Amino acid sequence: MRDREPLAYRLVYSTPRVKGLYTPLVELVREGRAGRVLDVGAGYGIAVELISPYVDEAFLLEIEGAMAEKAWERLGSSRVHIVVGDASSLPFRDSYFDLVYFFDSLHHIPGRIEALKEGVRVLRDGGLLAVFDFDGSKLTTKLLRVVERLFGISSDFYSLDQIKDIVVGLGLVIEKAREGGMGSYLLVARK
């Protein structure tokens, strides 16, 4: 895998305010305690840090070795596992997770459709797939894409309507699809 830690991530994720972005995920997990969860594109593991009181076991998948190492230093335990790998080819067996989520990560994954298919594959029947991202049709997201490119970060955003169509096409039933602030959205679907 890759072994870099983008400067933009170090700057953004070192600010205390960034944890407020994770409120929709924390609320989702708190509503219905999840047994085993997978964070796809976990970065430094902030999401798992915030939801760990409400889950039995968490797996963080991160392609950047340096970021995965930082997540391990902060969170690694018998209940939190860090895996360096590619979201387009998840190293887990079928129907293994109760919740699979892409939190502010899907737009960075080159094989986004394959990653979503893999997320569905490893999700148990009745489990939830959640996507928190930014709507590619919104002006704020278009500006975000420009800023990320200036930092050397590749980004390609789906709109909320596009992600809804993709998830339904993968055989899931949408339970929640709502817009948030600054062009963000949360989509939750059940397998």
N, C-alpha and C positions, 0 to 999 in steps of 0.2 A: 504494500500500500504506500501511500505518500507519507512523507515525514516533515511536514511544515506546519507552522502555526501563523496564519495570516495576521498581519499587524492590525487590520480593522477589527478582527475578533478580539484580540487582546485589549484594544481600546474600549470597545463597546461593552464587552462582558465583564470588564473590571469595574464598571460603574454600578453602584447599589441599585439605582432606579430600574435597571434592566429586568430585575426580578418581577416587577409589576406586570410585565408583558405576559408572564406565565399564569396569571390569574385564571383565564378560561380553562386551562388544563388542570390546574389544581382543583377548581370547582367541579369539573367533570369527574375526576378521580374520587374526590370526596363524596360525590353523590352516590356512587356505587363502587365500593371497594373492589379493586382489581387484584387478582391473585398474582399473575405473572405478566409483566409489561415489557414491551420493547420500544426503546427510543431510537428511531432511525435518524442518523445524522445528529448525534447527541452533543457534539462539540465538547464543552467543558463539563457537561452533566448537570447544568443548573436545573433543568426540568426535573430530573430524578432527585436531586437534592430537595426540591420543594414537595414532591409527591411521595417520597419514600415512607413517610409515616402512614400512608394509606394503601400501600401495596405490600405483598408478601415477598416478591422477588422482582428485581429490575435488571434488564440487560440493556446496555448502551452500545450501539453500533456507531462507530466513527471511522472514516477512511483516513483521516490525518493522524498519523502515529503520535506526533507531538501533543496534539490535543487529547487523544485517548490516554496518554501517559499522565497528563495533568488531571484528567478526570479520575484516573485510578488513584493518584496520590491523595485526592480530596475525598473520594467516595468508596473506593474498593473495599469490599467486605464479603462475608458469606451470603449476603442478600443482594449485593450489587456487583454485577459482572460487566467488565469492559471488554468489548470485542472490536478488534481492528478488522474492518472488512468493507465490502462493497454492497451497497443497498440493492443493487440489481441482481445479486446472487447471495441471498441470505444464508448463512451457515447454520440454519435451524431446521428441525423436522417440521412436517406439516402439522397444523392445528395445535401449536405449542403455547400460544399466547392468548390471554384474555383481552388485552388491549395492545394495539400497535399504533404508534403515533409518529407523525412527522411534524415537529414543532419548529417552524421557521427554518426548515431544512430542504423541503421538496424542491424549491427553486434552484438549489445548488447541485442537484443530482442530475448528471447528464442523461441517464436512462430513466427518466421519471416514470414512464408507463411501466417499465419492467420492475422498478422499485415498488410501485403500487401493487402490481400483480404479486410480487413476492410477499409484500405485507399481508395481502389477502390469503396467500397460501399458508403462511405460518399462523394465521389467526384461527382460533377454534370456532366451531359453529356457535352462533349466539354472541361471539366476541365483538368488540368495537374497534373500528378504524377511525382515527381522528387526524385531521389535517388542519393545522393553524398556519396560515401563510398570508401573503399579501396579494391582492387582486391585481393581476396584470393589466386590467382595463382602466385602472384608476391613475390619475395624474401623479399622486404621491408615490405610487409604486414605480411608475416610469422614471421618476427622479431618483428613487432608491436604486434602481437598476444602474443608472448612470454613475452614481456614487460608488456602488460596489465595483463596477468595471474600472473606475479610477484607482481603486485599491487592488486591482488585479484579480477580483473575484468574479467568476462566471455566474450569471443569474438568468433564469428564464421562468417567468411567472405565469401560472394559469389564472384565469379569472375564476370567480366563484361559480359561474355557470358552466365553465369548462370542467372544473373538478367534479361538479355534481354529475355531469354527463358521463365522465370517465368512471366514477365510482358506481353508478347505476349499471353501466356497461360491464363492470366486473362482478355483477350479481349481488351487490350490497343494497340495503334499504337505508335511505337517508333518514336519520332521526332528528338531526339539527343542522341547520345551515344558516348562519347569521353573520352579518357584517359587523365589524368592530371599528375601532378608531384608526385613523391614519391609513385607511385602505386595507386593513387586515380583514380576515374572515376566519371563522371556525366552522368546520364541517365534521359531523360525527355520523358514522354509518355503521349498521349492524350486519354481520355476516349471517 
